[in-house]
């Protein structure tokens, strides 16, 4: 019916998360009173008024027209879950443990492995330096060797790392060879708390991430989120267990992809981190790029991408020294927003690189397993080259969902679409969407209890469809024919090197024939036609959205000129194609 929002109050002067919650709910009371003409009381005695778990309302009058039947909450308080992973083989058990940790919403600080090239004393120093909240330990197939796991447990014992919060014992989740459980418990010693779950890699060709992820989530709630001021009061108010915000976003994306039977790529770009989600072939993956963000971590983007890679997205000439200083100013004043159109274009250039780098990180971890079916020798099992192929296939991608301030709150939705196209270079036919007001976490936790309601709100009020990107894979000489769109009242040709936005009305043109030139592929093979419409399934589905069809013939991989003048002209032409203003 309505939504209310308020600034966070986790820091001074309030230092109590519930103050912000009450402010947001109070706004919701006022909005619903204005729309209904009668006030529905949601707050009482300084807390959220709701049914208790036993079904009894917190009031003697038991008025069904007051209070709420269900109060759910997500939280990212506590500074995020910071984890380290310890495994045996870096490209196998340690990589599986990384997927488990990242999928549970953790920020991965480092990965230790027997074959990572570091000496034991270096691993001890690293553990003491980083002070993770939780360590996830994996390795060995069930019934296999135990020696490497015992040695890794000894490294952890020698380091004796202390958690960031409180004086509790550091939790270590052991998800390795079940035959080594007692040996590992004995070796880590009494000062560390060991939690045993099922093996992440019980066999070489099988991965079992669920139990480890659930245990990580439970320990996160117990060891990290409860450190946020006022969090215990919030626990008393809620009807169900509070869910970590990244977990909630992941659950919504996973259920949405499953219900629609599509492959999706989602991103939540924030001030300090960028989370990437994907569902390909029904397999869900999530990664956190902890040092790629738009304010607190903006200089890490500068460091990893380089000034030249950021400057290549600017449609005007800019001194590199000036660009670096502007980004440094953003880092030390993280709450500022762009004041001029030039500032906005710089921020969008940085966003492209943060999105691109986080996506590369995601693809490197969202991979298939190295199973016995594909191995010819034991050597292949432990070699880097034997790592499974990435599950992220851009030609199979059906939808991109963008979220986070720079995408959800861009002044023009077309700017969001352009950032995602440049950063991800989608191939074939891909629907571009954004989360309108960062509602996905709330709908994610709601989907656990009211899946139909969550799905309906997500489709109707949360997801904004910008348009469909049609991008043929392949490269050609600028100006040569690349792609042609035909249909009732529609006949558009696009040359190599061009990007064109084509207005499209599905009511008058229900079907669109897409004919790539020889050597270009939009999903059916080089030079082969695809007929797409709003009623098609999978990768041949089109959605007009706000702008219609976006035909990107700039090449895949994206062909960006080496010459600075030619690059600036390309960026200016792209802005013009989208109908966006040129910088003065």
Buried (B, 14 or more C-beta within 10 A) or exposed (E): EEEBEBEBBBEEEBEBBBBBBBBBBBBBBEBBBEEEEEEBBBBBEEBBBBBEEEEEBBEEEEEEEBBBEEBBBBBBBBBBBBBBBBBBBBBBBBBBBBBBBBBBBBBBBBBBBBBBEBEBEEBBEBBEEBBBBBBBBBBBBBEBBBEBBBEBBBBBBBBBBBBBBEEEBBBBBBBBBBBBBEBBBEBBBEEBBBBBBBBBBBBBBBBBBEBBBEBBBBBBBEBBBBBBBBBEBBBEBBBEEBBBBBBBBBBBBBBBBEEBEBBBBBBBBBBBBBBBBBBBEEBBBBBBBBBBBBBBBBBBBBEBBEBEBBBBBBBBEBEEEEBBEBBEEBBEEBEEEBEEBBBBBBBBBBBBBBBBBBBEBBBBBBBBBBBEEBBEEEEEBBBEEBBBEBBBBBBBBBBBBBBBBBBBEBEBBBBBBBBBBBBBBBBBBBBBBBBBBBBBBBBBBBBBEBBEEBBEBBEEEBBBBBBBBBBBBBBBEBEEBBBBBBBEEBEBBBBBBBBBBBEBEBEEBEBBBBBBBEBBBBBBEBBBEBBBBBEBEBBBBBBBBEBBBBBBBBBBEBBBBEEEEEBBEBBBBBBBBBEBEEBE
